[in-house]
Amino acid sequence: MKQHVNSAILGFSEQNLHTLLELISDGIWDWNANTGAVYRNPGWYSMLGYPRDSLSGTVGTWENIIHPDDYPRVMEHFRRCITQDEQYQIEYRCQCRNGTYLWIEDRARIIARNPDGSVARMLGVHKNIDAAKRLILNLQQKNKSLETIIAERTAELLVLNQQLQHRLKEYKILLERDPLTLAANRYGLERALSEQCERARLFRQPLSAIVLDVDDFKEINDKHGHLFGDTTLIKIADCIRSSLREKDVVARWGGDEFVLVLPETAHEEAEQVACLIQRNVNQIRQPDEQQIKLTLSFGVVQFRENETQIDFLERADKALYRAKGADKNSISR
C-alpha cells in the first residue's frame, strides 16, 4: 500500500535514515504502522540501560515499559494524536533494565498516512528529562509539604486565637464581676451606668437606679460569723437577679450594699421592682438553728437628663439613707 510520504521523498532510503538516527544520542524510534515494526536507535537502548536490539521491535515493547500509573494517560494521548491529528508530546516514566523508572519526554510526528487517512508511519524521540523532572517533583512536594505545614499552623493559630478570645472574655467577666456574689463589681457598674446614662440622653428614655443594703447586716456577721454573712449575701444577690430582667444590671457596691440599674424604667416602675425584691428577700429561709428575718432598705431615683452619673448615684444613695433613717425595710425616693 503506497504511503503519502516516504523516506525516498525525504531524500533518504530507510536504511540511510536509520543509519543517520544511529548517530543521534537521544532515544529515537520509528514506527511503521502498516507492518507493526518499530525501529529504536542505539541511543534509545543506552538511555534505558538495555543492550542494543535486545528488545522486540514492536509496539508491545513500548507498552510494557511504561509505568502502570502513567499508562492510561499515555494511551489516551496517543489515541487522540493518531485519530484527531493532535500534536504528540507527553512526559511519563519508562522502566529501565535495572527495574528503576526514568522520566522521559516523548515527542513524535506522523510523517506518512495511508490513502484512507490512517497512520502509516510515525517518527519520535524519547528525551531523558529524569533529573529535571525529579527536581521539579521534589520542589512541588516541598511546596506541598510547606503548604500543609502552613495550613496546619494556620489551623492551630485559629484554635489558639479562639481560645485566647474565650479567655479574654472570661477575664473581662472576672474583671467586672464580684467574686462572692457574681454580681457586677464597681468597675462593671461604672461601665454599665455610663452606657445607660448616655443611651437615656440619646433616646430620651427613662432610666432608674436603686441603691439598697441589708438592714443590720453587721449584727448578722457579729452573731453568726462572716461565713454565714457571705452565704446570706449570695442568697440575696440570687434573689435580686431573679427579680430583674435580663437587660437590668445588679452590682455589689461594697459590703452589703447593692446598686441596680434599670434601663427604660420610670420611677414608679422602679419602686415596684424594689417592692418585689423586698418581698422575695423577706421570704429567704436560713438553716433552722439560725432563723433570722432579712430586710432591706431602698433608695429609688430616676435619671435626670442634665445630671452626671455621679450625681445620679449620689441622689440614689441619699434616698437610701433617708429610708434607713425613717424606718428599716422601707423604700424612699
Secondary structure, 3 states (H helix, E strand, C coil): CCCCCCCCCCCCCHHHHHHHHHCCCCEEEEEECCCCEEEECHHHHHHHCCCCCCCCCEHHHHHHHECCCCHHHHHHHHHHHHHHCCCEEEEEEEECCCCCEEEEEEEEEEEEECCCCCEEEEEEEEEECHHHHHHHHHHHHHHHHHHHHHHHHHHHHHHHHHHHHHHHHHHHHHHCECCCCCCECHHHHHHHHHHHHHHHHHHCCCEEEEEEEECCHHHHHHHHCHHHHHHHHHHHHHHHHHCCCCCCEEEEEECCEEEEEEECCCHHHHHHHHHHHHHHHHCCCCCHHHCCCCCEEEEEEECCCCCCHHHHHHHHHHHHHHHHHHCCCCEEC
